[in-house]
Amino acid sequence: MGWLLVLLLAGMTAAFPDWLVEEVNTPSQLKYTKQGTLLLSNGLIGREFLLSPDFSTVDFYSYEKQASLLRALNPEAVISLDGIVYNISGLLTNIPRAYLNRTALSQDKQANINAFHYVSHSTHSPQAPFKYTPKRGAPKDTKWPPKGLRLDVRFKAPFHAPSIHQQVTVVIHYEIYDGCPLMAKWLTVEASSIVQKKVMLKIEAVELLSVNWQWADAGYQWLLVETDQPHGTVVQWSDDPLQPDMPGSFQRNVQSSYKPSPSLPLSSFSESFRVHELVHASSDPERTGLAQRQKLRLLAPQTQENPIFFHMTNSSEEAVRSVIDQLAEVGFEMLIYSFGSGFNIESDDEEYLNQMKSIISYANAKGIEVGGYDLIDWTRTVPKEWMADAGSSPSPGACFASGWTDYLMERVLNFINRTGLSMMETDGPYPGYQCQSSNHSHHKNVDDSVYRQLMLQGNFFKTMQEMGIYVNQPDTYFYQGGTKTGMGYNENQYSLPRWQDLSVSRQQMFDSMFHYTPTVGWMFLPLVVYHGGGDAAMFEPLSQHYTEFEWGLAQYLGAGVAACYRGYRIYDSEETKALVKKWVGFYKKHRPIITSDIIHVRRADMQGIDCFMHVNPKLQEKALAMVFNPTNEPQQTNLTLPLYYSGLSTIAHVSHEGAAPVAMTIDRRFNIVVNVALKPLQITWFLIE
């Protein structure tokens, strides 16, 4: 009878929605619980806070796993003011840190008299870190800022702190997002302008969590903790030093902090980095990768833009106008003046500016955007007074917190406003080095040099993004407005012989797209010599390397990954022109599904057929599989296509290269099996609706 009741209850209870396949409609909310705590939740995760005797996170919960992440209490953050270290709230308790007994917590707790104490809280809608409107193929239904709820909690210094510190208010921000098991956390400081100039601030930790084993890095790794900064921060997992009687990797803490930790006047501090806490609750690489990619789309929606661009090596006006005509003819969307082409975005020469305005107007009239390359920081040689001071070591490049950033911004904005340029490829963005100078205009000394350079580099990209400028940057400034980066970029691989280059690059895409969306990374097709490799590496003349050229077009456009087609023309005959139009047309016809996430079917090993498949449960075209035979022999196989993340569950309508669709039954593991027979060096594709 007991088992029958269990079965009946199971039948009455709907399965927990899979947020990676279904839309979760529970709105983010903050409510008081029966226990008098505050609960910030969105139906997928919840973070619960005690308000008395002081503010403290007492639970972090996964509704999907029906389990708590948290096993011990910690302060909400740690700072120092003028060298005095303060915990931001936090409770004192004798409960063993091996587990958080919340029954015992109802009695065994007291406030830390030396910590900043809770004052008040308020809620707000999320605010966008930069303005953004979807364009260049990004989904038009993108919500920006993302829907969700932000909780701001204010804390004041303890009564015995120096009087000037009692005039400082620390605000911790917790932000949760609709439909995603993701929370962001960061810290700001409020004080009068007089206090801001007198008090020195150091951020010791923005987040400290003690988690149960399965969530930790040494467990199942069900929790992903990252920051939004590409440099100068660290997420560190470690054994719990406060639990010496229970050593071992199952007692794990995670701390998010600066490295190096900046010491700077409050007047120079805007806000801390943001900690992203993604409760993906899985150890499966495909599932955890999909979760990471959803986070990127949610918090950096501009990375979904994916224009088809060409890297031009010849900057003569005649050559540029000629290639613009070619690009318009075959459906390309952007021309980028490549490195080494002679393009100079920093020029203020009137004749050059007028020439570029004329060329860009010509391109725009044909539906082609224009951008160009500039080396902006790392390894960049600028006037001595703007170079980073590395002490006895050679300077690594410009200091982005010197007058260089003002000069660069002024020149770039002038060029954009005068010419209509709408894309910028910024090589050498600031990579996180220190500067010991005490004479630079935007930082005090070495102690604040990394923080200030990161902030200014981020602001540069935000400015570009708000102007509608598409930004390629070989780094991960995505949450500051950067659009695209290298996808496992290795310059030497593009100097390999053509077939090796294509094979290694297809492997590189396959591996990188466990963490990257197709649209966030670029690859490279060296139509002319890149670094080396000579005739064996380059694809010119295109007509003589027709098959290899088609493979490059097919694997990159079929993956939805932009490639830098670098040369002086995109076709050299009617045959290669038709070839480019074929694959560009294929990409544009199926653009929404092709720019959707990749499911990893078979990694290329050059021994047989390989395959990757795009999926998107929100589209009519649910999946598109690209299949390759890189061998010199015919290949035939029954290829299993996993359709769970497509949202299909019973019937799939499968079309082979645009033929009439065939209905196929999806098995209990959400798979279908298609028969694939390919000639040597043949490529095919299947569309699934």
Helices and strands as residue ranges (DSSP letters): H 2-12, E 29-32, E 38-41, E 45-50, E 56-62, E 67-68, E 70-72, E 77-81, E 84-88, E 91-92, H 102-105, E 110-111, E 117-124, E 148-156, G 165-167, E 169-177, E 182-190, H 193-198, E 200-205, E 207-211, G 213-215, E 224-227, E 233-239, E 252-258, E 263-265, G 266-268, E 275-278, H 285-299, G 301-304, E 309-312, H 317-330, E 334-337, H 350-365, E 369-375, G 384-386, H 403-419, E 423-427, H 446-466, E 470-472, G 478-480, E 485-486, G 491-495, H 498-512, G 518-520, E 521-526, G 534-536, G 542-545, H 546-559, E 562-567, H 574-589, H 591-594, E 597-602, E 610-615, E 623-628, E 635-642, G 644-646, E 651-656, E 662-665, E 671-678, E 683-688
